[in-house]
Amino acid sequence: AESVTAGRLFIFACYGCPWAHRAILMRHLKGLEEAVPLVATEGWWPFTRGMPAITTGGWRVDRPLPDSSMVSASAELKAHAVASPFYLWRLFTATNPTFTGRVTVPVLWDSKTAQVVNNESADILRILNSPAFSKLGRPGAPDLYPEELRTEIDMVNERVYVSFNNGVYRCGFSGQAQAYEHAAAEVSEALVWMEGRLQMRKYLCGGVLTESDVRCFTTLIRFDSAYRHAFRCNKSGSVRRNFPNLQRYLRDLYSIDAFRKSCEGMLFGYPVMYFCICKWEGRRLSNTARLLECTAFWLLGALPPDAAGWRYFVASLCTLPLRVLGRLMLDPLPDLGGLL
């Protein structure tokens, strides 16, 4: 950690991925934009920053790397840096030539050693929040894992991860009705738990911003427009309509410049991305109706958490037929299997 210098480490991340979004957000909160450059993976135009690996043949950068010095320590990688696309699996095989595992984002890359430092988002949050990186960031940036709150933060992180961050995926990718019902119930319980916790708190761990809020935000900002529709996390309704404390909390976080910047240009990209990877067998008409509903909300400026009430009202009114149509075509979840 003592050898960390500005420009040595890079983050490879996808703006559409909530796990990678964590690292992007932490980078903004700590003021590390200059010290730790970001390389965004890409996919389909016009939502080039949002598409996941499943739609693009693997995480990749659809252009030559913006700075060849990031791979200058490896002659083989340097040759590929000027090619397009640049696949992230090359970073993993450069680190370990026998690597055959999953390539995931975010990736924290050390340009000096040509090694992947870490590709676990929870670890990268702690790394970027460490004293060594704090010295490279913005003076006065908050410590998001303060010692006096660590026990509480760890408890909140575990609850939010199991039932909410990961719960929405278990809900969306369930292959059987029983698994879906169990996951959907856990998501609903997590929303109720957070709603109650925020009754007397500004943030999840009290009056100060912590990494728990970072980890929660990246799922919460996608919930109403993406997970609730594409992954059918709809047992408890929407955050905006049914959870006033969570909606206030989301709006407060979104008002912070770093949070807003971290999802800039992606509020419509989120539902597009998740409707690309959700199950479509037996749901084509209902999924299309819901995607059109999200499109209308985006065009009317009603997707942001801080959208004026009148915008949300007009969007809700205009999309009422689509919403009714979507409900009428909401078939029971059979044994579907597979991802699409």
C-alpha positions as CSV (number, residue, x, y, z in Angstrom):
1,A,0.0,0.0,0.0
2,E,2.9,2.4,0.7
3,S,4.1,2.1,-2.9
4,V,0.8,3.4,-4.3
5,T,1.4,6.4,-6.7
6,A,-1.0,8.4,-8.8
7,G,-1.6,6.8,-12.2
8,R,-0.2,3.4,-11.3
9,L,-3.5,1.6,-10.7
10,F,-6.5,1.6,-13.0
11,I,-10.1,0.5,-12.6
12,F,-11.8,-1.4,-15.4
13,A,-15.6,-1.3,-14.8
14,C,-19.0,-1.4,-16.5
15,Y,-21.3,1.5,-15.7
16,G,-24.3,-0.8,-16.0
17,C,-23.1,-3.4,-13.5
18,P,-24.1,-2.7,-9.9
19,W,-21.0,-4.4,-8.5
20,A,-18.7,-2.3,-10.7
21,H,-20.8,0.8,-10.0
22,R,-19.7,0.5,-6.3
23,A,-16.0,1.0,-7.3
24,I,-17.0,3.9,-9.7
25,L,-18.9,5.6,-6.9
26,M,-16.2,5.1,-4.3
27,R,-13.6,6.6,-6.7
28,H,-15.8,9.7,-7.0
29,L,-16.5,10.0,-3.3
30,K,-12.7,9.8,-2.5
31,G,-11.8,12.2,-5.2
32,L,-9.5,9.7,-7.0
33,E,-10.5,10.6,-10.5
34,E,-7.0,11.7,-11.4
35,A,-5.1,9.3,-9.3
36,V,-6.9,6.1,-10.4
37,P,-8.0,6.4,-14.0
38,L,-11.2,4.5,-15.1
39,V,-11.5,2.4,-18.2
40,A,-15.2,1.7,-19.1
41,T,-16.1,-1.6,-20.7
42,E,-18.5,-1.3,-23.6
43,G,-21.2,-3.1,-25.6
44,W,-23.9,-2.1,-27.9
45,W,-24.4,1.5,-29.2
46,P,-26.0,3.7,-27.9
47,F,-25.8,2.2,-24.4
48,T,-22.2,1.5,-24.8
49,R,-21.3,1.9,-21.2
50,G,-24.0,-0.4,-19.8
51,M,-24.1,-3.7,-21.6
52,P,-23.0,-6.7,-19.6
53,A,-20.6,-9.4,-20.7
54,I,-23.4,-11.9,-21.6
55,T,-24.4,-9.7,-24.5
56,T,-20.9,-8.9,-25.8
57,G,-19.0,-12.1,-25.7
58,G,-17.1,-11.2,-22.5
59,W,-16.1,-7.9,-20.8
60,R,-14.3,-5.8,-23.3
61,V,-13.3,-2.3,-24.2
62,D,-14.5,-1.6,-27.8
63,R,-11.6,0.7,-28.7
64,P,-7.9,0.8,-28.2
65,L,-6.9,1.3,-24.6
66,P,-6.8,5.1,-23.9
67,D,-3.4,4.9,-22.2
68,S,-1.0,2.2,-23.4
69,S,1.2,2.8,-20.4
70,M,-1.3,0.8,-18.3
71,V,-0.1,-2.4,-19.9
72,S,3.5,-1.4,-20.8
73,A,4.9,-3.9,-18.2
74,S,3.7,-6.7,-20.5
75,A,4.9,-6.9,-24.0
76,E,2.0,-9.1,-25.1
77,L,-0.6,-6.9,-23.5
78,K,1.0,-3.8,-25.1
79,A,0.6,-5.3,-28.5
80,H,-3.1,-5.9,-27.9
81,A,-3.6,-2.4,-26.3
82,V,-3.8,-0.8,-29.8
83,A,-6.3,-3.4,-31.0
84,S,-10.1,-3.2,-30.8
85,P,-11.8,-4.8,-28.9
86,F,-9.6,-5.4,-25.9
87,Y,-10.9,-8.3,-23.9
88,L,-10.4,-8.2,-20.1
89,W,-9.6,-11.9,-19.9
90,R,-6.2,-10.9,-21.2
91,L,-5.6,-9.1,-17.9
92,F,-6.3,-12.2,-16.0
93,T,-4.2,-14.5,-18.1
94,A,-1.3,-12.0,-17.9
95,T,-1.6,-12.3,-14.1
96,N,-2.0,-16.1,-14.2
97,P,-1.3,-17.8,-17.5
98,T,-3.2,-20.9,-16.4
99,F,-6.3,-18.9,-15.4
100,T,-9.6,-20.5,-16.6
101,G,-12.1,-18.9,-14.1
102,R,-14.8,-16.2,-14.6
103,V,-13.8,-12.8,-15.7
104,T,-15.6,-10.2,-13.6
105,V,-15.7,-6.5,-13.1
106,P,-14.6,-4.3,-11.4
107,V,-11.0,-5.0,-11.9
108,L,-8.2,-3.1,-10.1
109,W,-5.2,-3.3,-12.3
110,D,-1.5,-2.6,-11.4
111,S,0.2,-1.2,-14.5
112,K,3.7,-1.4,-12.9
113,T,3.5,-5.2,-12.3
114,A,1.0,-6.0,-15.0
115,Q,-1.2,-7.8,-12.4
116,V,-4.8,-7.9,-11.4
117,V,-4.7,-6.6,-7.8
118,N,-8.3,-7.5,-7.1
119,N,-11.7,-8.1,-8.8
120,E,-14.0,-8.3,-5.8
121,S,-16.0,-5.1,-5.4
122,A,-16.2,-5.3,-1.6
123,D,-12.4,-5.5,-1.4
124,I,-11.9,-2.7,-3.8
125,L,-14.1,-0.4,-1.8
126,R,-11.8,-1.0,1.3
127,I,-8.7,-0.6,-0.8
128,L,-9.8,2.8,-2.2
129,N,-10.9,3.9,1.3
130,S,-7.5,3.0,2.8
131,P,-5.1,5.7,4.1
132,A,-2.7,5.1,1.2
133,F,-5.4,6.0,-1.3
134,S,-6.9,8.7,0.8
135,K,-3.5,10.6,0.5
136,L,-4.0,10.6,-3.3
137,G,-7.6,11.7,-3.2
138,R,-9.5,14.9,-2.4
139,P,-8.5,16.5,1.0
140,G,-11.4,16.1,3.4
141,A,-13.0,13.2,1.6
142,P,-15.0,11.1,4.1
143,D,-13.7,7.9,5.7
144,L,-16.5,5.4,4.7
145,Y,-15.4,2.7,7.0
146,P,-14.7,4.5,10.3
147,E,-13.4,2.3,13.1
148,E,-16.1,3.2,15.6
149,L,-18.9,2.0,13.1
150,R,-17.2,-1.1,11.7
151,T,-19.2,-3.7,13.6
152,E,-22.5,-2.0,12.6
153,I,-21.4,-1.5,9.0
154,D,-20.4,-5.2,8.7
155,M,-23.8,-6.2,10.0
156,V,-25.7,-3.9,7.7
157,N,-23.5,-5.0,4.7
158,E,-24.3,-8.7,5.3
159,R,-28.1,-8.1,5.6
160,V,-28.2,-5.8,2.5
161,Y,-26.0,-8.1,0.4
162,V,-27.8,-11.4,1.1
163,S,-31.4,-10.2,0.8
164,F,-31.1,-7.1,-1.5
165,N,-28.0,-6.8,-3.6
166,N,-27.9,-10.5,-4.3
167,G,-31.5,-11.1,-3.7
168,V,-32.7,-9.3,-6.8
169,Y,-30.5,-11.5,-8.9
170,R,-31.7,-14.7,-7.2
171,C,-35.2,-13.4,-7.9
172,G,-34.5,-12.6,-11.6
173,F,-32.5,-15.7,-12.5
174,S,-34.6,-18.2,-10.6
175,G,-35.5,-21.2,-12.7
176,Q,-38.4,-22.4,-10.6
177,A,-41.4,-20.8,-9.1
178,Q,-40.5,-21.9,-5.5
179,A,-37.0,-20.4,-5.8
180,Y,-38.5,-17.2,-7.2
181,E,-41.1,-16.9,-4.4
182,H,-38.4,-17.4,-1.7
183,A,-36.0,-14.8,-3.2
184,A,-38.9,-12.3,-3.8
185,A,-39.9,-12.6,-0.2
186,E,-36.4,-11.9,0.9
187,V,-36.2,-8.8,-1.3
188,S,-39.5,-7.5,0.2
189,E,-38.2,-8.2,3.8
190,A,-35.0,-6.3,3.0
191,L,-37.0,-3.3,1.8
192,V,-39.2,-3.3,4.9
193,W,-36.1,-3.7,7.1
194,M,-34.3,-0.7,5.5
195,E,-37.5,1.4,5.5
196,G,-37.7,0.8,9.3
197,R,-34.1,1.5,9.9
198,L,-34.2,4.8,8.0
199,Q,-37.2,5.9,10.1
200,M,-34.8,7.6,12.6
201,R,-31.6,7.6,10.6
202,K,-30.4,9.7,7.7
203,Y,-28.2,7.0,6.4
204,L,-28.1,3.2,7.1
205,C,-25.6,3.5,9.9
206,G,-26.7,6.8,11.4
207,G,-25.9,10.3,10.6
208,V,-22.7,9.8,8.5
209,L,-22.2,8.3,5.1
210,T,-20.6,4.9,5.1
211,E,-19.7,2.2,2.6
212,S,-23.0,0.5,3.5
213,D,-24.8,3.4,1.7
214,V,-22.5,2.9,-1.3
215,R,-23.3,-0.8,-1.5
216,C,-27.1,-0.2,-1.1
217,F,-27.3,2.7,-3.5
218,T,-26.1,0.8,-6.6
219,T,-29.1,-1.7,-6.2
220,L,-31.6,0.9,-5.0
221,I,-31.1,3.3,-7.9
222,R,-31.9,0.4,-10.3
223,F,-34.8,-1.0,-8.4
224,D,-37.9,0.8,-9.6
225,S,-36.9,1.1,-13.3
226,A,-35.1,-2.3,-13.7
227,Y,-35.3,-5.0,-11.1
228,R,-38.9,-4.4,-10.2
229,H,-39.9,-5.0,-13.8
230,A,-37.2,-7.2,-15.5
231,F,-36.6,-9.4,-12.4
232,R,-40.1,-9.3,-11.0
233,C,-39.1,-7.9,-7.7
234,N,-42.6,-6.5,-7.3
235,K,-44.1,-8.2,-4.2
236,S,-43.9,-4.9,-2.2
237,G,-44.5,-2.4,-5.0
238,S,-42.1,0.4,-5.9
239,V,-39.7,2.3,-3.7
240,R,-41.2,5.6,-4.8
241,R,-44.8,4.7,-4.0
242,N,-44.5,2.4,-1.1
243,F,-41.4,3.2,0.9
244,P,-41.2,6.9,1.8
245,N,-38.1,6.7,4.0
246,L,-36.2,4.7,1.3
247,Q,-37.3,7.2,-1.4
248,R,-36.1,10.1,0.8
249,Y,-32.9,8.3,1.4
250,L,-32.4,7.6,-2.3
251,R,-33.1,11.2,-3.2
252,D,-30.7,12.5,-0.6
253,L,-27.9,10.2,-1.9
254,Y,-28.6,11.2,-5.5
255,S,-28.3,14.9,-4.5
256,I,-24.6,14.2,-3.6
257,D,-22.5,15.1,-6.5
258,A,-20.4,11.9,-6.5
259,F,-23.6,9.7,-6.5
260,R,-25.1,11.6,-9.3
261,K,-22.0,11.5,-11.4
262,S,-21.6,7.8,-10.9
263,C,-24.8,7.1,-12.8
264,E,-24.7,10.0,-15.2
265,G,-26.3,9.0,-18.5
266,M,-27.3,5.6,-17.3
267,L,-30.7,6.0,-15.7
268,F,-32.4,4.7,-18.9
269,G,-29.5,2.4,-19.6
270,Y,-30.3,0.3,-16.5
271,P,-33.7,-0.9,-17.6
272,V,-32.4,-1.5,-21.1
273,M,-29.6,-3.6,-19.8
274,Y,-31.7,-5.7,-17.5
275,F,-34.4,-6.3,-20.1
276,C,-31.6,-7.6,-22.4
277,I,-30.6,-10.3,-19.8
278,C,-33.9,-11.1,-18.2
279,K,-36.1,-14.1,-19.0
280,W,-38.2,-13.6,-22.1
281,E,-39.8,-17.1,-22.5
282,G,-43.5,-16.7,-21.9
283,R,-43.0,-13.0,-21.1
284,R,-42.4,-11.3,-24.4
285,L,-45.5,-9.1,-24.4
286,S,-45.4,-8.2,-20.7
287,N,-41.7,-7.4,-20.8
288,T,-42.2,-5.2,-23.9
289,A,-45.0,-3.3,-22.2
290,R,-42.8,-2.7,-19.2
291,L,-39.9,-1.6,-21.2
292,L,-42.1,0.9,-23.1
293,E,-43.3,2.1,-19.7
294,C,-39.7,2.8,-18.6
295,T,-39.0,4.5,-22.0
296,A,-42.0,6.9,-21.4
297,F,-40.7,7.7,-17.8
298,W,-37.3,8.5,-19.3
299,L,-38.6,10.7,-22.1
300,L,-40.8,12.6,-19.6
301,G,-37.9,13.1,-17.2
302,A,-39.5,11.0,-14.4
303,L,-36.7,8.4,-13.9
304,P,-34.3,10.4,-11.6
305,P,-35.0,10.0,-7.9
306,D,-35.3,13.8,-7.6
307,A,-37.8,14.1,-10.5
308,A,-40.5,16.6,-9.8
309,G,-43.8,15.2,-8.6
310,W,-45.7,16.5,-11.6
311,R,-43.4,14.6,-13.9
312,Y,-43.9,11.4,-12.1
313,F,-47.7,12.0,-12.1
314,V,-47.8,12.7,-15.8
315,A,-45.6,9.7,-16.6
316,S,-47.7,7.4,-14.5
317,L,-50.9,8.7,-16.1
318,C,-49.5,8.3,-19.6
319,T,-48.3,4.8,-19.0
320,L,-51.4,3.5,-17.2
321,P,-52.6,1.4,-20.2
322,L,-49.1,-0.2,-20.4
323,R,-49.1,-0.9,-16.7
324,V,-52.5,-2.5,-16.9
325,L,-51.5,-4.5,-20.0
326,G,-48.3,-5.7,-18.2
327,R,-50.4,-6.8,-15.2
328,L,-52.9,-8.7,-17.4
329,M,-50.0,-10.5,-19.1
330,L,-48.1,-11.3,-15.9
331,D,-48.1,-15.1,-16.1
332,P,-47.2,-17.3,-13.2
333,L,-43.6,-18.2,-13.1
334,P,-43.2,-21.8,-14.6
335,D,-40.1,-23.9,-14.6
336,L,-38.3,-21.8,-17.2
337,G,-34.6,-22.6,-16.8
338,G,-31.9,-20.8,-18.6
339,L,-31.2,-17.1,-18.7
340,L,-33.3,-15.8,-21.6
